[in-house]
Amino acid sequence: MSIAKIIEVNASSSVGFEDAIKKGIAKVSETVDNVQGAWVKEQKVVVKDGAIVEYRVNMSITFVVA
């Protein structure tokens, strides 16, 4: 039997959504072992002067603890 835990993470990028997801997972993986997957729950953009300047994601990351 495995026990998993889920944490909620917000990440951002000036490049795109995919980059924000990769950055968020990479940062969590620095301190958390056994990351198994991520569910992107929400995507947002920040707009200034009619242009997108930041991409943001809210995601749940799952990791096995036992």
DSSP file (Angstrom, degrees, kcal/mol; ACC not computed):
  #  RESIDUE AA STRUCTURE BP1 BP2  ACC     N-H-->O    O-->H-N    N-H-->O    O-->H-N    TCO  KAPPA ALPHA  PHI   PSI    X-CA   Y-CA   Z-CA
    1    1 A M              0   0    0      0, 0.0     2,-0.3     0, 0.0     0, 0.0   0.000 360.0 360.0 360.0 137.8    0.0    0.0    0.0
    2    2 A S        -     0   0    0     63,-0.0     2,-0.5    62,-0.0    62,-0.0  -0.848 360.0-150.2-110.8 148.7    1.2    3.5   -0.8
    3    3 A I        -     0   0    0     -2,-0.3    62,-3.1     2,-0.0    63,-1.4  -0.978  18.2-169.9-116.0 128.0    0.4    6.8    0.9
    4    4 A A  E     -A   64   0A   0     -2,-0.5     2,-0.3    60,-0.3    60,-0.2  -0.860   8.0-156.3-118.4 153.2    0.5    9.9   -1.2
    5    5 A K  E     -A   63   0A   0     58,-3.0    58,-2.5    -2,-0.3     2,-0.4  -0.938   6.5-148.7-125.7 150.5    0.3   13.5   -0.3
    6    6 A I  E     -A   62   0A   0     -2,-0.3     2,-0.4    56,-0.2    56,-0.2  -0.974  11.6-173.3-122.5 132.2   -0.9   16.5   -2.4
    7    7 A I  E     -A   61   0A   0     54,-2.4    54,-3.0    -2,-0.4     2,-0.5  -0.928  21.4-128.7-120.6 150.4    0.4   20.0   -2.2
    8    8 A E  E     -A   60   0A   0     -2,-0.4     2,-0.4    52,-0.2    52,-0.2  -0.841  28.9-175.0-100.8 134.0   -0.9   23.1   -4.0
    9    9 A V  E     -A   59   0A   0     50,-3.2    50,-2.8    -2,-0.5     2,-0.4  -0.973  17.6-157.2-132.1 140.0    1.6   25.2   -5.9
   10   10 A N  E     +A   58   0A   0     -2,-0.4     2,-0.3    48,-0.2    48,-0.2  -0.970  22.6 172.5-112.5 132.9    1.5   28.5   -7.8
   11   11 A A  E     -A   57   0A   0     46,-2.2    46,-2.6    -2,-0.4     2,-0.3  -0.958  10.5-163.8-138.4 156.3    4.2   29.2  -10.4
   12   12 A S  E     -A   56   0A   0     -2,-0.3     2,-0.3    44,-0.2    44,-0.2  -0.942   7.2-179.8-140.8 161.9    4.8   31.8  -13.0
   13   13 A S  E     -A   55   0A   0     42,-2.1    42,-3.5    -2,-0.3     7,-0.1  -0.984  30.0-143.7-156.2 149.8    6.8   32.5  -16.1
   14   14 A S  S    S+     0   0    0     -2,-0.3     3,-0.1    40,-0.2    42,-0.1   0.480 101.5  56.7 -90.4  -3.8    7.3   35.2  -18.6
   15   15 A V  S    S-     0   0    0      1,-0.3     2,-0.3    40,-0.1    -1,-0.1   0.891 114.3 -64.2 -94.2 -49.0    7.7   32.6  -21.4
   16   16 A G     >  -     0   0    0     39,-0.2     4,-1.9     1,-0.1    -1,-0.3  -0.975  47.6 -77.9 173.3 174.5    4.5   30.5  -21.2
   17   17 A F  H  > S+     0   0    0     -2,-0.3     4,-2.4     1,-0.2     5,-0.2   0.907 122.6  53.6 -62.5 -43.7    2.2   28.1  -19.3
   18   18 A E  H  > S+     0   0    0      1,-0.2     4,-2.4     2,-0.2    -1,-0.2   0.901 109.0  49.6 -60.6 -40.7    4.4   25.1  -20.0
   19   19 A D  H  > S+     0   0    0      2,-0.2     4,-2.5     1,-0.2    -1,-0.2   0.890 109.3  51.9 -65.2 -39.4    7.5   26.9  -18.7
   20   20 A A  H  X S+     0   0    0     -4,-1.9     4,-2.3     2,-0.2    -2,-0.2   0.904 110.3  48.9 -63.1 -41.3    5.6   27.9  -15.5
   21   21 A I  H  X S+     0   0    0     -4,-2.4     4,-2.4     2,-0.2     5,-0.2   0.936 112.2  48.2 -63.2 -46.8    4.5   24.2  -15.0
   22   22 A K  H  X S+     0   0    0     -4,-2.4     4,-2.4     1,-0.2    -2,-0.2   0.903 112.1  49.4 -61.3 -42.0    8.1   23.0  -15.5
   23   23 A K  H  X S+     0   0    0     -4,-2.5     4,-2.3     2,-0.2    -1,-0.2   0.910 111.1  49.5 -64.2 -42.8    9.5   25.6  -13.1
   24   24 A G  H  X S+     0   0    0     -4,-2.3     4,-2.1     2,-0.2    -2,-0.2   0.924 113.8  44.5 -63.0 -45.5    6.9   24.8  -10.4
   25   25 A I  H  X S+     0   0    0     -4,-2.4     4,-2.4     1,-0.2    -2,-0.2   0.906 113.3  51.4 -66.3 -41.7    7.6   21.0  -10.6
   26   26 A A  H  X S+     0   0    0     -4,-2.4     4,-0.7    -5,-0.2    -2,-0.2   0.903 110.2  49.0 -62.2 -41.6   11.4   21.6  -10.6
   27   27 A K  H >X S+     0   0    0     -4,-2.3     3,-0.8     1,-0.2     4,-0.5   0.924 112.6  46.7 -66.5 -44.0   11.2   23.8   -7.5
   28   28 A V  H >X S+     0   0    0     -4,-2.1     4,-1.9     1,-0.2     3,-1.5   0.904 106.8  59.1 -62.6 -40.8    9.1   21.3   -5.6
   29   29 A S  H 3< S+     0   0    0     -4,-2.4    -1,-0.2     1,-0.3    -2,-0.2   0.673  91.3  70.8 -65.3 -17.1   11.4   18.5   -6.6
   30   30 A E  H << S+     0   0    0     -3,-0.8    -1,-0.3    -4,-0.7    -2,-0.2   0.825 118.8  15.9 -65.9 -30.8   14.3   20.3   -5.0
   31   31 A T  H << S+     0   0    0     -3,-1.5     2,-0.5    -4,-0.5    -2,-0.2   0.511 118.6  67.5-121.8  -9.4   12.9   19.5   -1.5
   32   32 A V     <  -     0   0    0     -4,-1.9     3,-0.4    -5,-0.1     2,-0.2  -0.962  65.4-150.7-120.5 129.3   10.3   16.8   -2.1
   33   33 A D  S    S+     0   0    0     -2,-0.5    -3,-0.1     1,-0.2    31,-0.0  -0.527  71.1  27.9 -90.5 161.8   11.1   13.2   -3.1
   34   34 A N        -     0   0    0      1,-0.2    30,-1.9    -2,-0.2     2,-0.3   0.808  68.3-177.1  62.0  37.4    8.9   10.8   -5.1
   35   35 A V  E     +B   63   0A   0     -3,-0.4    28,-0.3    28,-0.2    -1,-0.2  -0.520   3.7 177.7 -64.6 128.3    6.9   13.4   -7.1
   36   36 A Q  E     -     0   0A   0     26,-3.2     2,-0.3     1,-0.3    27,-0.2   0.706  49.4 -31.1-109.0 -28.0    4.5   11.4   -9.2
   37   37 A G  E     -B   62   0A   0     25,-1.3    25,-2.6     2,-0.0     2,-0.3  -0.990  46.0-128.6-178.7 172.8    2.3   13.8  -11.1
   38   38 A A  E     -B   61   0A   0     -2,-0.3     2,-0.5    23,-0.2    23,-0.2  -0.998   5.7-153.4-143.3 144.4    0.7   17.2  -11.3
   39   39 A W  E     -B   60   0A   0     21,-2.6    21,-2.3    -2,-0.3     2,-0.8  -0.970  17.0-143.3-118.7 114.4   -2.8   18.5  -12.0
   40   40 A V  E     +B   59   0A   0     -2,-0.5    19,-0.3    19,-0.2     3,-0.1  -0.687  24.2 175.1 -79.2 111.9   -3.0   21.9  -13.5
   41   41 A K  E     +     0   0A   0     17,-2.2     2,-0.3    -2,-0.8    18,-0.2   0.792  59.6  10.9 -89.7 -31.7   -6.1   23.4  -11.9
   42   42 A E  E     -B   58   0A   0     16,-1.8    16,-2.3     2,-0.0     2,-0.4  -0.999  54.2-161.1-153.0 144.4   -6.0   26.9  -13.2
   43   43 A Q  E     +B   57   0A   0     -2,-0.3     2,-0.3    14,-0.2    14,-0.2  -0.991  17.6 171.6-127.4 137.8   -4.2   29.1  -15.7
   44   44 A K  E     -B   56   0A   0     12,-2.7    12,-3.1    -2,-0.4     2,-0.3  -0.949  16.5-150.1-139.1 158.9   -4.1   32.9  -15.7
   45   45 A V  E     -B   55   0A   0     -2,-0.3     2,-0.5    10,-0.2    10,-0.2  -0.956  11.5-138.2-127.7 152.6   -2.2   35.6  -17.5
   46   46 A V  E     -B   54   0A   0      8,-2.6     7,-3.2    -2,-0.3     8,-1.2  -0.947  23.8-161.0-106.8 127.9   -1.1   39.1  -16.5
   47   47 A V  E     +B   52   0A   0     -2,-0.5     2,-0.4     5,-0.2     5,-0.2  -0.924  13.2 177.6-115.7 131.9   -1.7   41.7  -19.2
   48   48 A K  E >  S-B   51   0A   0      3,-2.7     3,-1.7    -2,-0.4    -2,-0.0  -0.997  74.1  -9.3-132.1 129.7    0.0   45.1  -19.4
   49   49 A D  T 3  S-     0   0    0     -2,-0.4    -1,-0.1     1,-0.3     3,-0.1   0.843 130.0 -54.2  54.2  38.2   -0.6   47.6  -22.3
   50   50 A G  T 3  S+     0   0    0      1,-0.2     2,-0.4     0, 0.0    -1,-0.3   0.524 118.5 102.0  79.8   6.2   -2.5   44.9  -24.2
   51   51 A A  E <  S- B   0  48A   0     -3,-1.7    -3,-2.7     0, 0.0     2,-0.4  -0.938  76.6-112.2-125.1 146.9    0.2   42.3  -24.1
   52   52 A I  E     + B   0  47A   0     -2,-0.4    -5,-0.2    -5,-0.2     3,-0.1  -0.625  36.3 169.2 -75.1 126.0    0.7   39.2  -21.9
   53   53 A V  E     +     0   0A   0     -7,-3.2     2,-0.3    -2,-0.4    -6,-0.2   0.559  62.6  24.5-113.5 -14.8    3.6   39.8  -19.6
   54   54 A E  E     - B   0  46A   0     -8,-1.2    -8,-2.6   -39,-0.1     2,-0.5  -0.979  57.9-152.2-154.7 139.7    3.3   36.8  -17.2
   55   55 A Y  E     -AB  13  45A   0    -42,-3.5   -42,-2.1    -2,-0.3     2,-0.4  -0.939  20.5-169.4-110.1 131.4    1.8   33.3  -17.3
   56   56 A R  E     -AB  12  44A   0    -12,-3.1   -12,-2.7    -2,-0.5     2,-0.4  -0.952   6.0-171.1-125.9 142.6    0.6   31.8  -14.0
   57   57 A V  E     -AB  11  43A   0    -46,-2.6   -46,-2.2    -2,-0.4     2,-0.5  -0.973  12.5-157.0-129.5 147.2   -0.5   28.3  -13.1
   58   58 A N  E     +AB  10  42A   0    -16,-2.3   -17,-2.2    -2,-0.4   -16,-1.8  -0.995  30.8 166.2-117.0 124.6   -2.1   26.9  -10.0
   59   59 A M  E     -AB   9  40A   0    -50,-2.8   -50,-3.2    -2,-0.5     2,-0.5  -0.966  36.9-130.1-142.4 156.4   -1.5   23.1   -9.7
   60   60 A S  E     -AB   8  39A   0    -21,-2.3   -21,-2.6    -2,-0.3     2,-0.5  -0.921  24.7-158.3-103.4 128.1   -1.7   20.2   -7.3
   61   61 A I  E     -AB   7  38A   0    -54,-3.0   -54,-2.4    -2,-0.5     2,-0.4  -0.930   4.2-152.7-112.5 130.5    1.4   18.1   -7.1
   62   62 A T  E     +AB   6  37A   0    -25,-2.6   -26,-3.2    -2,-0.5   -25,-1.3  -0.833  16.9 172.8-104.6 135.7    1.3   14.5   -5.8
   63   63 A F  E     -AB   5  35A   0    -58,-2.5   -58,-3.0    -2,-0.4     2,-0.4  -0.995  31.4-117.8-141.3 149.5    4.1   12.7   -4.2
   64   64 A V  E     +A    4   0A   0    -30,-1.9   -60,-0.3    -2,-0.3   -31,-0.1  -0.706  26.0 176.5 -88.4 130.7    4.4    9.3   -2.4
   65   65 A V              0   0    0    -62,-3.1   -61,-0.2    -2,-0.4    -1,-0.1   0.646 360.0 360.0-106.3 -21.3    5.4    9.4    1.3
   66   66 A A              0   0    0    -63,-1.4   -62,-0.1     0, 0.0    -2,-0.1   0.319 360.0 360.0-152.9 360.0    5.2    5.7    2.2
